[in-house]
Amino acid sequence: MTEQTNLSKVLAIHEFLLLSNPYCYFELAYTRTTEWMVWICTKPHEVDPNRKVLLRGQGSTPEEACENALNNYDQEQTP
């Protein structure tokens, strides 16, 4: 059995969040200044500038960005 990648884990969280919020928004992006970024928001910024960011991360690769996002997400979910 193969281990799930960090990207797969982030996508699984997004899929779960879509069950309660069909507008939940996922993005994985690259820029030269910040490298890879991933986030999940309640809605796209264009639709709701006051959206809530539910998960976010940054890294040198998509996997690093997702790992960072998962670490931040786990910390925010722990009371």
C-alpha positions in Angstrom: 0.0 0.0 0.0 1.4 3.4 -1.0 1.5 6.3 1.4 -0.7 9.3 0.6 1.1 12.4 -0.6 0.6 15.7 1.2 -1.2 17.0 -1.8 -3.6 14.1 -1.7 -4.2 14.8 2.0 -5.0 18.5 1.3 -7.3 17.5 -1.5 -9.1 15.0 0.8 -9.6 17.9 3.3 -11.0 20.0 0.5 -13.3 17.2 -0.6 -14.6 16.8 3.0 -15.1 20.6 3.4 -17.1 20.6 0.2 -19.7 18.4 1.9 -20.7 21.3 4.1 -19.8 24.2 1.9 -20.2 23.7 -1.9 -18.4 27.1 -2.4 -15.2 26.0 -0.7 -12.3 27.1 -2.8 -8.9 25.3 -3.3 -5.9 26.8 -5.0 -2.3 25.7 -5.6 -0.1 28.4 -7.1 3.5 29.3 -7.9 5.1 32.7 -8.0 8.8 33.6 -8.3 8.8 35.5 -5.0 6.9 33.1 -2.8 7.4 29.9 -4.6 4.5 27.4 -4.1 1.4 28.3 -2.1 -1.7 26.3 -1.3 -4.9 27.4 0.4 -8.5 26.4 1.0 -10.9 29.2 1.6 -14.7 29.4 2.3 -15.2 31.1 -1.0 -13.1 32.6 -3.9 -11.8 36.2 -3.1 -13.6 37.5 -6.2 -16.9 36.4 -4.7 -16.3 37.3 -1.1 -13.4 39.6 -0.2 -14.1 38.7 3.5 -13.7 35.0 3.0 -12.2 32.9 5.7 -8.9 31.0 5.0 -9.3 27.5 6.4 -5.9 26.0 5.4 -2.7 27.7 4.0 0.9 26.8 3.4 4.0 27.8 1.5 7.1 25.9 0.3 9.7 25.3 -2.4 7.6 22.4 -3.9 3.9 21.7 -4.0 4.5 18.8 -1.5 6.4 21.2 0.9 3.6 23.8 0.6 1.0 21.1 1.4 3.1 19.7 4.3 3.3 23.2 5.7 -0.5 23.7 5.3 -1.2 20.4 7.0 1.0 21.3 9.9 -0.7 24.7 10.3 -4.2 23.1 9.8 -3.5 20.5 12.5 -2.2 23.1 15.0 -5.3 25.3 14.4 -7.7 22.3 14.9 -6.1 21.3 18.2 -7.7 23.2 21.2 
